[in-house]
Amino acid sequence: MHNNAANKPVGNSPSHGGELADFIYHNVRCAQSHDAEIDYELVDFGRNFGIGRQTFENDGGPLRPGVFVISNATVLSLILSVICAPESKGVRLPGDIVLYKKVRLDREKLVGNKEYLMGELKRLLAA
């Protein structure tokens, strides 16, 4: 089910339909897979935190108008979401994942196990 795209503008590209998943699919995934080039007039990578038009002070300078932020934290979140999805059970990872040099995620426990990830994130926040 799609939300009304007119109520949820995400960027300037009409091809994304106004939804975050469509924007990322067209302007990041397809651009990288098919064109081997991301349109940096639409997408701002490299900030530590932030998504959409929300950024943090002293994290990459002011945001240019019409540019959509996909931060390092956002990319990590998307990767972890896929790894922890039940559909990923049985996927083999080459090594453990270390978050912010504080928490090591056990690859055997992480795959397909959202509860394990949430527990480790709570531990990271408590540190």
C-alpha positions as a printed Julia matrix, in Angstrom:
127×3 Matrix{Float64}:
  0.0     0.0     0.0
  1.44    3.38   -1.01
  0.89    6.61    0.86
 -0.33    9.63   -1.03
  2.93   10.9    -2.55
  1.65   14.48   -2.76
  1.5    14.63    1.04
  5.04   13.33    1.56
  7.54   15.16   -0.66
 11.08   13.9    -0.14
 13.18   15.56   -2.83
 13.09   17.26   -6.19
 13.07   14.15   -8.37
  9.59   13.36   -9.76
 10.61    9.72  -10.34
 10.62    8.8    -6.65
  6.91    9.35   -6.05
  7.49   11.26   -2.82
  8.23    8.23   -0.61
 11.52    7.61    1.18
 11.91    4.03   -0.09
 11.29    5.12   -3.68
 13.71    8.03   -3.34
 16.48    5.78   -2.03
 15.71    3.14   -4.66
 15.83    5.54   -7.62
 18.49    8.01   -6.5
 20.86    5.74   -4.6
 20.4     2.05   -5.41
 19.61    2.39   -9.14
 22.06    5.23   -9.62
 24.82    3.13   -8.11
 23.87   -0.2    -9.7
 22.96    0.92  -13.2
 24.67    4.26  -13.79
 27.57    3.68  -11.37
 27.07    7.29  -10.34
 24.97    8.95   -7.66
 23.49   12.38   -8.37
 25.14   14.45   -5.66
 22.91   17.37   -6.62
 20.1    15.39   -4.93
 21.91   13.26   -2.32
 24.33   14.31    0.43
 26.46   11.42    1.77
 29.22   11.53    4.35
 27.59   13.18    7.34
 27.65   11.18   10.54
 24.0    11.64   11.47
 20.79   12.99    9.99
 18.3    11.98    7.35
 16.15   13.87    4.92
 16.64   17.54    5.57
 17.57   17.12    9.24
 21.23   17.48   10.13
 23.25   18.27   13.21
 25.33   21.38   13.81
 29.01   20.93   12.91
 28.28   17.76   10.93
 29.23   18.59    7.35
 28.29   22.25    7.18
 25.02   23.79    6.03
 22.67   21.74    3.89
 22.17   22.92    0.31
 18.53   23.53   -0.69
 16.87   20.55   -2.41
 19.48   18.05   -1.18
 18.51   14.91    0.73
 20.84   13.69    3.51
 21.65   10.0     3.83
 24.11    9.84    6.71
 26.54    7.12    7.77
 24.17    6.28   10.64
 21.28    5.89    8.17
 23.26    3.52    5.95
 24.32    1.47    8.98
 20.7     1.35   10.17
 19.5     0.08    6.79
 22.2    -2.59    6.69
 21.39   -3.78   10.21
 17.66   -3.82    9.42
 18.25   -6.16    6.5
 20.62   -8.4     8.46
 18.16   -8.69   11.38
 15.09   -9.38    9.25
 13.66  -12.89    9.71
 14.09  -13.43    5.96
 17.87  -13.21    6.46
 18.03  -16.33    8.62
 20.71  -18.57    7.22
 22.76  -15.74    5.7
 26.42  -16.05    6.57
 28.43  -12.93    7.44
 32.21  -12.84    7.01
 32.9   -11.23   10.39
 31.51   -9.51   13.43
 30.3    -5.89   13.28
 31.73   -3.31   15.7
 29.64   -0.21   16.46
 31.5     2.96   17.41
 34.4     0.91   18.8
 32.21    0.04   21.81
 29.91   -2.86   20.94
 30.82   -5.97   18.97
 27.83   -7.67   17.36
 28.18  -11.43   17.17
 27.4   -12.38   13.57
 25.94  -15.74   14.58
 23.43  -14.08   16.93
 22.73  -11.03   14.74
 21.41  -12.62   11.56
 17.61  -12.73   11.65
 17.55  -11.64   15.31
 16.19   -8.14   15.93
 15.93   -8.75   19.69
 19.67   -9.38   19.93
 20.41   -6.14   18.05
 18.04   -4.1    20.26
 19.68   -5.47   23.41
 23.14   -4.58   22.15
 22.02   -1.07   21.14
 20.61   -0.52   24.63
 23.98   -1.6    26.0
 25.71    0.9    23.69
 23.48    3.74   24.88
 24.15    2.84   28.51
 27.93    2.94   28.0
